[in-house]
Amino acid sequence: MKENVSDFLVQRLADWGVRRIFGYPGDGINGIMGALNRASGKMDFIQVRHEEMAAFMACAHAKFTGEVGVCLATSGPGAIHLLNGLYDAKLDHQPVVAIVGQQKRAALGGNYQQEVDLVSLFKDVAHEYVHMATTTAQMRHLVDRAMRIAQVERNVCCIIIPNDIQEMDAQTPRHEHGTIHSGVGFQAPRTVPHTEDLQRAAEVLNSGDKVAMLVGAGALHATAEVLEVADLLGAGIAKALLGKAAVSDELPFVTGAIGLLGTKPSYEMMMNCDTLLMVGSSFPYSEFLPEEGQARGVQIDINGRMIGIRYPMEVNLIGDSAQTLRALIPLLDRKEDRSWQHHIKRQVADWWQTLEARAMEPAHPVNPQRVFWELSPRLPDNCIITCDSGSAANWYARDLKIRPGMMASLSGGLATMGPAVPYAIAAKFAYPERVAIALVGDGAMQMNGLNELITIAKYWRRWSDPRLVIMVLNNRDLNQVTWEQRAMQGDPKFAASQDLPDFPYARFAELIGLRGLCIDHPEQLASAWDSALSADRPIVLDVYTDPDVPPLPPHITFDQAKAYASAILHSDPDSAAIVKASLKQLFAEEVD
């Protein structure tokens, strides 16, 4: 049987090293689905419950493996559904290739059913490369260019394939004028700055007395180099959320997360440093960085577009984080005065005590901080942690101590709801031998997490280690936005928009063949985590938590305090409870 275009597509992706495609079928991609069926054993098709989840999984695959993530959707509505997950990949600079179907070429422009201008639709999210096949001979270079550009630019690319093209015989481009003859393969280059730029950066860093480092996702592969630089410079290390796994939280000079979800030591370090070294981060919130003119700055980033846009850096180094730091290290002087780092260590030690005191404060019924605090020492070696946007991200950022060998991620740039469960599923397919833990708010769980439990039920027996834990903060409230309404707008909680229906998450898990545990008392947490992390199959922990425990920022501004007071004075329905809980949290810090 002669190879058709769809068979060629699947084989070409395999030639590029793709072994797994996340997607959902539809008549706009019937030809491709047939090819995937014929390629059984060569290409693994993972059926999700919604195309958005396929894009999230492709993004997570890229994040956790460094490979290109591939997702597949049908024409029209299926293609549209991909967008949110693809924007997640775009804003977090992940290489993802989306393959979507289209109506037959003869129907295009005729207001045909499910006809959508897909090139225009994807022109922003896949701005580096989006093209529609119009002849069979194009397929080779469309695949090759999409795969290569996704890796070079660390961005989303899209191939649109009309369904009549999918069924046609594959064609090798003729050796003639006007044809393209592409090939497979990409190896990232060794990218380091010029010697004179490294010397300028070393001069800035060597002259500083109070060096603060901020590392992000671009430093995940540069742990050893980051730590060596911190040791030489006597620096503290703060972490952007996507860089949480870059360095261990057990190190005494690691101040933890930065920003609204960050820690007091990170805030204090940035407000008092005289030198800032940013490595692989585009952390956007300037109010948590030094004031302009306070500190001299050096930034390292592989992407020249992201250089010098967060703080007016004195020296910008475009290069791979690990390679650039290795080239910089011989030029750095070891600082003999360690008083700055010792001060940071004392602040970090005090902060961990504060967090423990806050976590152990009584709540109704369970303090959400304690859920994470009890998990932290129980995290299995080499586990993979995913977190959703919302209040869960506060406690993930602060209360979990990441150790070497672990991976962790969430939606950083887009900060969208819904990726934690599909991220964890993708992690289990990439590393079936490792434990995955998804930390989810009940809003995100109701939005799409419940549906993806069905995906887990479909596939979990394929994983060599079946342990996948989904913890749901069941507070019946869209909690992060509720607190933002109070602290930013000064508005009381709007119950009509914020209250969520209660749902039996653990019972639903049991209904579809998974495990489920319901926790409504803090003393149950330790044993619940132990049970979940030793379960013989995926498990949902349904934890009834108190929505009135405030996610206090590391520094409360006058405007925030004023807005909070306004919300209370305007008869917030939970006024008494939130005042009481806030005082407990503030008192826990003052006591320490």
C-alpha positions as CSV (number, residue, x, y, z in Angstrom):
1,M,0.0,0.0,0.0
2,K,1.4,3.4,-1.0
3,E,2.2,5.8,1.8
4,N,-0.2,8.7,2.0
5,V,0.5,12.2,3.4
6,S,-0.8,11.3,6.9
7,D,1.5,8.2,7.0
8,F,4.4,10.5,6.0
9,L,3.5,13.0,8.7
10,V,3.6,10.4,11.4
11,Q,6.8,8.9,10.2
12,R,8.5,12.3,9.8
13,L,7.5,13.2,13.4
14,A,9.0,9.9,14.5
15,D,12.2,10.8,12.6
16,W,12.3,13.9,14.7
17,G,12.1,11.9,17.9
18,V,8.5,12.4,18.6
19,R,7.0,9.3,20.4
20,R,3.8,10.7,21.8
21,I,1.0,12.9,20.6
22,F,-1.8,14.3,22.8
23,G,-5.1,15.0,21.1
24,Y,-8.8,14.3,20.4
25,P,-10.3,12.9,17.2
26,G,-12.6,14.6,14.7
27,D,-13.6,14.2,11.1
28,G,-11.2,17.0,10.2
29,I,-8.2,14.7,11.1
30,N,-9.6,11.3,10.2
31,G,-6.7,10.7,7.7
32,I,-4.2,11.4,10.4
33,M,-6.0,9.2,13.0
34,G,-5.9,6.4,10.5
35,A,-2.1,6.8,10.1
36,L,-1.7,6.8,13.8
37,N,-3.6,3.6,14.0
38,R,-1.3,2.1,11.4
39,A,1.7,3.3,13.2
40,S,0.8,1.6,16.5
41,G,3.9,0.8,18.4
42,K,5.8,3.7,16.7
43,M,3.7,6.6,17.9
44,D,1.6,6.7,21.1
45,F,-1.7,8.7,20.8
46,I,-3.0,9.9,24.2
47,Q,-6.7,10.7,24.1
48,V,-7.7,13.6,26.3
49,R,-11.1,14.8,27.3
50,H,-10.8,18.2,25.7
51,E,-8.3,19.7,23.2
52,E,-7.2,22.4,25.7
53,M,-5.9,19.6,27.8
54,A,-3.9,18.2,24.9
55,A,-2.2,21.5,24.5
56,F,-1.5,21.7,28.3
57,M,0.0,18.2,28.1
58,A,2.2,19.1,25.1
59,C,3.4,22.1,27.1
60,A,4.2,20.0,30.2
61,H,5.9,17.4,28.1
62,A,8.2,20.1,26.8
63,K,8.8,21.6,30.3
64,F,9.7,18.3,31.9
65,T,11.6,16.6,29.1
66,G,13.1,19.5,27.0
67,E,11.6,17.8,23.9
68,V,9.1,19.3,21.5
69,G,5.5,18.6,22.7
70,V,3.0,17.8,20.0
71,C,-0.8,18.1,20.1
72,L,-3.4,17.3,17.6
73,A,-6.9,18.6,17.0
74,T,-9.6,18.6,14.4
75,S,-10.7,21.6,12.3
76,G,-12.9,24.4,13.5
77,P,-13.9,23.9,17.2
78,G,-11.2,21.4,18.0
79,A,-8.5,23.8,16.7
80,I,-10.1,26.7,18.7
81,H,-10.0,24.6,21.9
82,L,-6.2,24.3,21.7
83,L,-5.6,28.0,22.1
84,N,-5.4,28.4,25.9
85,G,-2.9,25.6,26.3
86,L,-0.9,26.9,23.4
87,Y,-0.7,30.3,24.9
88,D,0.5,28.7,28.1
89,A,3.4,27.2,26.1
90,K,4.0,30.5,24.3
91,L,4.2,32.6,27.4
92,D,6.5,30.1,29.2
93,H,8.7,29.8,26.1
94,Q,8.1,26.1,25.5
95,P,8.6,24.3,22.1
96,V,5.2,22.9,21.1
97,V,3.9,21.9,17.6
98,A,0.2,22.0,17.1
99,I,-1.2,19.9,14.2
100,V,-4.8,20.8,13.1
101,G,-7.1,19.7,10.4
102,Q,-9.0,21.9,7.9
103,Q,-11.9,21.4,5.5
104,K,-11.1,20.3,1.9
105,R,-9.3,23.0,-0.1
106,A,-12.1,23.3,-2.6
107,A,-14.5,24.3,0.1
108,L,-12.4,27.0,1.6
109,G,-13.9,30.5,1.2
110,G,-17.3,29.0,0.7
111,N,-18.7,29.4,4.2
112,Y,-18.5,25.7,4.7
113,Q,-19.4,23.9,8.0
114,Q,-16.6,24.3,10.6
115,E,-14.6,26.5,8.2
116,V,-12.5,28.8,10.3
117,D,-9.6,31.0,9.0
118,L,-7.0,28.9,11.0
119,V,-4.0,30.7,9.7
120,S,-5.3,34.0,11.1
121,L,-6.6,32.2,14.3
122,F,-3.1,30.9,15.1
123,K,-1.1,33.9,13.8
124,D,-0.5,35.3,17.2
125,V,0.0,32.2,19.4
126,A,2.2,30.5,16.7
127,H,3.6,33.7,15.3
128,E,7.0,32.1,14.6
129,Y,5.6,29.6,12.2
130,V,2.0,28.8,11.1
131,H,1.3,27.4,7.6
132,M,-1.3,25.4,5.8
133,A,-0.4,22.6,3.4
134,T,-1.8,23.3,-0.1
135,T,0.2,20.5,-1.9
136,T,1.5,17.1,-0.8
137,A,5.1,18.0,-1.6
138,Q,5.0,20.7,1.1
139,M,4.6,18.3,4.0
140,R,8.3,17.4,4.4
141,H,9.4,21.0,4.9
142,L,6.3,22.0,6.9
143,V,7.1,19.4,9.5
144,D,10.9,20.0,9.4
145,R,10.5,23.7,9.8
146,A,7.9,23.6,12.5
147,M,9.9,21.1,14.6
148,R,13.1,23.1,14.1
149,I,11.7,26.5,14.7
150,A,9.9,25.4,17.8
151,Q,13.2,24.4,19.3
152,V,15.2,27.3,18.0
153,E,12.7,29.9,19.1
154,R,11.3,28.0,22.1
155,N,7.8,28.8,21.0
156,V,4.7,27.4,19.4
157,C,4.4,26.4,15.8
158,C,1.4,25.2,13.9
159,I,0.8,23.0,10.8
160,I,-2.7,23.1,9.2
161,I,-3.6,20.1,7.0
162,P,-6.8,20.1,4.9
163,N,-8.4,16.7,5.1
164,D,-8.2,16.0,1.3
165,I,-4.4,16.5,1.5
166,Q,-4.3,14.0,4.4
167,E,-5.6,11.2,2.1
168,M,-3.4,11.9,-0.9
169,D,-0.3,10.0,-1.8
170,A,2.9,11.3,-0.2
171,Q,5.1,13.0,-2.7
172,T,8.8,13.7,-2.6
173,P,9.6,17.3,-3.8
174,R,10.9,17.3,-7.4
175,H,14.4,18.5,-8.0
176,E,13.5,21.7,-9.8
177,H,13.1,25.4,-9.4
178,G,10.6,26.5,-6.7
179,T,10.8,23.4,-4.5
180,I,12.1,22.9,-0.9
181,H,14.3,20.0,0.1
182,S,14.5,20.0,3.9
183,G,16.1,17.6,6.4
184,V,15.7,16.3,9.9
185,G,17.8,17.3,12.9
186,F,18.6,20.1,15.3
187,Q,21.2,20.5,17.9
188,A,21.2,23.6,20.1
189,P,24.4,25.7,19.7
190,R,26.8,26.5,22.4
191,T,25.9,30.1,23.2
192,V,28.2,32.2,25.4
193,P,28.8,36.0,25.5
194,H,31.9,37.7,24.3
195,T,34.9,37.7,26.7
196,E,34.9,41.4,27.2
197,D,31.2,41.3,28.2
198,L,32.0,38.6,30.7
199,Q,34.8,40.7,32.1
200,R,32.5,43.7,32.5
201,A,29.9,41.5,34.3
202,A,32.6,40.2,36.6
203,E,33.7,43.7,37.5
204,V,30.1,44.6,38.5
205,L,29.7,41.4,40.6
206,N,33.1,41.6,42.2
207,S,32.6,45.2,43.3
208,G,29.3,44.5,45.1
209,D,29.0,43.9,48.8
210,K,25.4,42.8,48.9
211,V,24.7,40.5,45.9
212,A,21.2,39.2,45.3
213,M,20.5,36.5,42.7
214,L,17.2,35.9,41.0
215,V,16.9,32.6,39.1
216,G,14.1,31.4,36.8
217,A,13.2,28.6,34.5
218,G,16.2,29.3,32.4
219,A,18.4,28.2,35.3
220,L,16.8,24.8,35.8
221,H,19.7,23.1,34.1
222,A,22.3,25.3,35.7
223,T,22.0,24.3,39.4
224,A,25.6,23.6,40.1
225,E,26.8,26.8,38.4
226,V,24.2,28.9,40.2
227,L,25.3,27.5,43.6
228,E,29.0,28.0,42.8
229,V,28.4,31.6,41.9
230,A,26.3,32.2,45.1
231,D,29.2,30.7,47.1
232,L,31.8,32.9,45.5
233,L,29.8,36.1,45.8
234,G,28.3,35.4,49.2
235,A,24.9,35.9,47.7
236,G,21.3,34.9,48.5
237,I,19.2,33.3,45.9
238,A,15.5,34.1,45.2
239,K,13.4,32.1,42.8
240,A,10.8,33.0,40.3
241,L,7.9,30.5,40.3
242,L,9.0,28.7,37.2
243,G,12.5,28.4,38.7
244,K,11.3,26.8,42.0
245,A,13.2,23.5,41.2
246,A,16.4,25.3,40.1
247,V,18.0,25.2,43.6
248,S,17.1,23.3,46.8
249,D,14.9,25.1,49.4
250,E,16.9,23.2,52.0
251,L,19.9,25.5,51.4
252,P,20.1,28.2,54.1
253,F,20.8,31.1,51.7
254,V,17.9,30.3,49.3
255,T,15.2,32.8,50.2
256,G,12.5,31.1,48.2
257,A,9.9,32.6,45.9
258,I,9.7,36.3,45.0
259,G,6.7,38.5,44.3
260,L,3.1,38.6,45.7
261,L,3.4,34.8,46.3
262,G,6.9,35.2,47.6
263,T,8.7,35.3,50.9
264,K,9.7,38.0,53.3
265,P,13.5,37.1,53.0
266,S,13.3,37.5,49.2
267,Y,11.6,40.9,49.5
268,E,14.1,42.1,52.2
269,M,17.0,40.9,50.1
270,M,15.9,42.8,47.0
271,M,15.1,46.0,48.9
272,N,18.6,46.0,50.5
273,C,21.0,44.6,47.9
274,D,23.5,46.7,46.0
275,T,24.0,44.2,43.2
276,L,21.5,42.1,41.2
277,L,22.3,39.0,39.1
278,M,19.3,37.7,37.2
279,V,19.7,34.3,35.6
280,G,17.2,32.8,33.2
281,S,14.2,34.8,34.5
282,S,11.7,37.4,33.1
283,F,10.1,38.0,36.5
284,P,7.7,40.9,35.7
285,Y,6.9,42.7,38.9
286,S,9.2,45.6,39.3
287,E,7.9,46.5,42.8
288,F,9.6,43.4,44.1
289,L,13.0,44.2,42.5
290,P,15.4,46.9,43.7
291,E,14.5,50.5,43.1
292,E,16.1,51.9,39.9
293,G,19.6,53.1,40.8
294,Q,19.8,51.2,44.0
295,A,21.7,48.2,42.6
296,R,24.1,47.5,39.7
297,G,22.7,44.8,37.6
298,V,23.8,41.8,35.4
299,Q,21.4,39.7,33.5
300,I,21.9,36.3,31.8
301,D,19.3,35.0,29.3
302,I,19.4,32.9,26.2
303,N,16.7,35.1,24.6
304,G,18.0,38.5,23.7
305,R,14.4,39.8,23.5
306,M,14.0,39.3,27.3
307,I,17.2,41.1,28.2
308,G,17.1,44.5,30.0
309,I,13.3,44.8,30.2
310,R,12.7,44.2,34.0
311,Y,15.5,46.3,35.5
312,P,18.0,48.7,33.9
313,M,21.0,46.3,33.8
314,E,24.5,47.5,33.5
315,V,25.6,44.3,31.7
316,N,23.4,42.1,29.6
317,L,24.8,38.6,28.8
318,I,23.0,36.7,26.0
319,G,23.8,33.0,26.4
320,D,22.9,29.7,27.9
321,S,22.8,30.0,31.7
322,A,25.0,27.1,32.6
323,Q,27.6,27.8,29.9
324,T,27.7,31.5,30.6
325,L,28.1,31.0,34.4
326,R,30.8,28.5,33.7
327,A,32.6,31.1,31.6
328,L,32.0,33.7,34.3
329,I,33.1,31.8,37.3
330,P,36.9,32.0,36.7
331,L,36.6,35.8,36.6
332,L,34.8,36.1,40.0
333,D,36.6,36.8,43.2
334,R,35.6,35.0,46.4
335,K,34.2,37.5,48.9
336,E,35.8,37.1,52.3
337,D,33.2,39.2,54.0
338,R,30.2,36.8,54.5
339,S,28.1,39.1,56.7
340,W,25.5,39.7,54.0
341,Q,25.0,36.0,53.4
342,H,24.9,35.3,57.1
343,H,22.2,37.9,57.5
344,I,20.2,36.3,54.7
345,K,20.6,32.9,56.4
346,R,19.2,34.2,59.7
347,Q,16.2,35.7,57.9
348,V,15.6,32.5,56.0
349,A,15.7,30.4,59.2
350,D,13.3,32.8,61.0
351,W,11.0,32.7,58.0
352,W,10.7,28.9,58.0
353,Q,9.7,29.1,61.6
354,T,7.1,31.8,60.8
355,L,5.7,29.5,58.0
356,E,5.4,26.6,60.4
357,A,3.7,28.8,63.0
358,R,1.3,30.1,60.4
359,A,0.6,26.5,59.1
360,M,-0.2,25.2,62.6
361,E,-2.7,28.0,63.4
362,P,-6.2,26.5,63.8
363,A,-8.7,27.1,61.0
364,H,-12.1,26.0,60.0
365,P,-11.8,23.2,59.3
366,V,-8.3,22.9,57.9
367,N,-5.6,25.5,57.4
368,P,-4.6,25.3,53.7
369,Q,-1.0,26.1,54.6
370,R,-0.8,23.0,56.8
371,V,-1.8,20.8,53.9
372,F,1.4,21.9,52.1
373,W,3.5,22.0,55.2
374,E,2.6,18.3,56.0
375,L,3.4,17.3,52.4
376,S,6.8,19.0,52.3
377,P,8.9,16.5,54.3
378,R,7.0,13.6,52.7
379,L,7.8,14.6,49.1
380,P,9.3,11.4,47.5
381,D,12.7,11.7,46.0
382,N,12.7,12.7,42.3
383,C,8.9,13.4,42.4
384,I,7.3,15.8,39.9
385,I,5.0,18.5,41.3
386,T,2.5,20.5,39.4
387,C,0.4,23.3,40.7
388,D,-2.6,25.3,39.5
389,S,-3.1,29.0,39.4
390,G,-5.0,30.3,42.4
391,S,-4.5,30.3,46.2
392,A,-2.8,26.8,45.9
393,A,0.1,28.6,44.1
394,N,0.7,30.7,47.3
395,W,1.3,27.7,49.5
396,Y,3.2,25.8,46.8
397,A,5.5,28.8,46.4
398,R,6.2,29.2,50.1
399,D,5.6,26.0,52.1
400,L,7.1,23.3,49.9
401,K,10.8,22.6,50.2
402,I,12.0,21.4,46.9
403,R,15.0,19.0,47.0
404,P,17.6,18.1,44.3
405,G,16.3,15.8,41.6
406,M,12.7,17.0,41.9
407,M,10.8,18.8,39.1
408,A,8.0,21.3,39.6
409,S,6.0,23.6,37.3
410,L,2.8,25.6,36.8
411,S,1.5,28.1,34.4
412,G,3.9,31.1,34.8
413,G,3.4,33.7,32.1
414,L,-0.3,33.0,31.4
415,A,-1.2,32.0,35.0
416,T,-4.2,30.2,33.6
417,M,-6.5,28.0,35.6
418,G,-6.5,24.3,34.8
419,P,-3.1,23.0,33.9
420,A,-2.1,21.1,37.1
421,V,-3.9,17.9,36.4
422,P,-3.0,17.7,32.7
423,Y,0.6,18.7,33.5
424,A,0.7,15.8,36.0
425,I,-0.7,13.3,33.4
426,A,2.0,14.4,30.9
427,A,4.6,14.0,33.6
428,K,3.5,10.4,34.2
429,F,3.7,9.5,30.5
430,A,7.2,11.0,30.3
431,Y,8.4,9.5,33.5
432,P,6.1,6.6,34.4
433,E,8.5,5.5,37.2
434,R,8.3,8.7,39.1
435,V,5.6,10.0,41.6
436,A,3.6,12.9,40.3
437,I,1.6,15.3,42.6
438,A,-0.9,17.8,41.4
439,L,-1.9,20.6,43.7
440,V,-5.3,22.0,42.6
441,G,-7.9,24.5,43.8
442,D,-11.5,23.4,43.6
443,G,-12.2,26.1,41.0
444,A,-9.7,24.5,38.6
445,M,-10.8,21.1,39.5
446,Q,-14.4,21.9,38.5
447,M,-13.2,23.7,35.4
448,N,-11.4,20.7,33.9
449,G,-9.7,18.5,36.5
450,L,-12.6,16.3,37.0
451,N,-12.8,15.4,33.3
452,E,-9.1,14.6,33.3
453,L,-9.6,12.1,36.1
454,I,-11.3,10.1,33.5
455,T,-8.1,10.2,31.4
456,I,-6.1,9.1,34.4
457,A,-8.6,6.2,34.9
458,K,-8.1,5.2,31.3
459,Y,-4.3,5.1,31.3
460,W,-2.9,4.6,34.8
461,R,-2.3,0.9,34.5
462,R,0.3,1.6,31.9
463,W,2.6,3.4,34.4
464,S,5.3,1.4,36.1
465,D,4.7,3.3,39.3
466,P,1.0,4.0,39.5
467,R,1.3,6.8,42.1
468,L,-0.3,10.1,41.0
469,V,-1.8,12.2,43.8
470,I,-4.3,15.0,43.1
471,M,-4.9,17.2,46.1
472,V,-7.9,19.5,46.0
473,L,-8.2,22.5,48.2
474,N,-11.9,22.3,48.7
475,N,-12.8,25.7,50.2
476,R,-16.0,26.3,48.0
477,D,-14.6,29.6,47.0
478,L,-12.6,31.1,44.0
479,N,-10.2,32.1,46.7
480,Q,-7.4,33.9,45.0
481,V,-9.7,36.3,43.2
482,T,-11.8,36.8,46.3
483,W,-8.7,38.0,48.2
484,E,-7.7,40.1,45.2
485,Q,-11.1,41.8,45.2
486,R,-10.5,42.6,48.9
487,A,-6.9,43.7,48.8
488,M,-6.6,45.4,45.4
489,Q,-10.1,46.8,44.7
490,G,-11.3,47.2,48.3
491,D,-14.5,45.4,47.4
492,P,-16.2,42.8,49.7
493,K,-16.5,39.3,48.5
494,F,-19.1,39.0,45.7
495,A,-20.7,35.7,46.6
496,A,-22.6,35.4,43.3
497,S,-19.2,35.2,41.4
498,Q,-17.0,33.6,44.1
499,D,-19.0,30.9,45.8
500,L,-18.5,27.4,44.3
501,P,-20.9,24.4,44.6
502,D,-19.6,21.7,46.9
503,F,-18.6,18.5,45.1
504,P,-17.5,15.1,46.4
505,Y,-14.1,14.9,44.6
506,A,-12.9,11.8,46.5
507,R,-16.2,10.0,45.9
508,F,-16.1,10.8,42.2
509,A,-12.5,9.3,42.1
510,E,-13.7,6.1,43.7
511,L,-16.7,6.0,41.3
512,I,-14.3,5.7,38.3
513,G,-11.9,3.2,39.8
514,L,-9.4,5.5,41.5
515,R,-8.8,6.0,45.2
516,G,-10.3,8.9,47.2
517,L,-9.8,10.3,50.7
518,C,-11.8,13.1,52.3
519,I,-10.0,15.1,55.0
520,D,-11.9,17.6,57.2
521,H,-9.6,17.7,60.3
522,P,-6.0,18.8,60.5
523,E,-4.9,15.8,62.4
524,Q,-5.8,13.6,59.5
525,L,-3.4,15.3,57.1
526,A,-0.2,13.4,58.0
527,S,-1.7,9.9,57.6
528,A,-3.7,11.0,54.5
529,W,-0.5,12.1,52.8
530,D,1.2,8.9,53.8
531,S,-1.7,6.8,52.5
532,A,-1.8,8.8,49.2
533,L,1.9,8.5,48.6
534,S,1.8,4.7,49.1
535,A,-1.4,4.0,47.2
536,D,-1.6,1.3,44.6
537,R,-3.2,3.6,42.1
538,P,-3.9,7.4,41.5
539,I,-5.7,9.0,44.4
540,V,-7.7,12.2,45.0
541,L,-7.3,13.9,48.4
542,D,-10.4,16.1,49.0
543,V,-9.3,18.5,51.7
544,Y,-11.9,20.8,53.2
545,T,-9.9,24.0,53.8
546,D,-10.7,27.4,55.3
547,P,-11.2,30.1,52.6
548,D,-10.6,32.9,55.2
549,V,-6.9,32.2,55.8
550,P,-5.2,35.1,54.0
551,P,-2.4,34.7,51.5
552,L,-0.4,37.5,53.0
553,P,2.1,39.2,50.7
554,P,5.7,39.5,51.9
555,H,5.1,43.2,52.3
556,I,1.8,44.9,52.9
557,T,1.5,48.3,51.3
558,F,-0.6,51.2,52.6
559,D,-2.9,50.8,49.5
560,Q,-3.4,47.1,50.2
561,A,-4.2,47.7,53.9
562,K,-6.6,50.5,52.9
563,A,-8.4,48.3,50.3
564,Y,-8.6,45.5,52.8
565,A,-10.2,47.7,55.4
566,S,-12.6,49.0,52.8
567,A,-13.7,45.5,52.0
568,I,-14.4,44.8,55.7
569,L,-16.2,48.1,56.2
570,H,-18.4,47.4,53.2
571,S,-19.9,44.3,54.9
572,D,-17.8,41.5,53.4
573,P,-19.9,38.4,54.2
574,D,-16.9,36.8,55.9
575,S,-15.6,39.9,57.7
576,A,-15.4,38.5,61.2
577,A,-13.7,35.3,60.0
578,I,-11.2,37.0,57.8
579,V,-10.2,39.6,60.4
580,K,-9.7,36.8,63.0
581,A,-7.7,34.6,60.5
582,S,-5.6,37.6,59.4
583,L,-4.7,38.5,63.0
584,K,-3.7,34.9,63.7
585,Q,-1.3,34.9,60.7
586,L,0.2,38.3,61.6
587,F,0.6,37.3,65.2
588,A,2.3,34.1,64.2
589,E,5.0,36.1,62.4
590,E,5.4,38.6,65.2
591,V,5.8,35.9,67.8
592,D,8.7,34.5,65.9
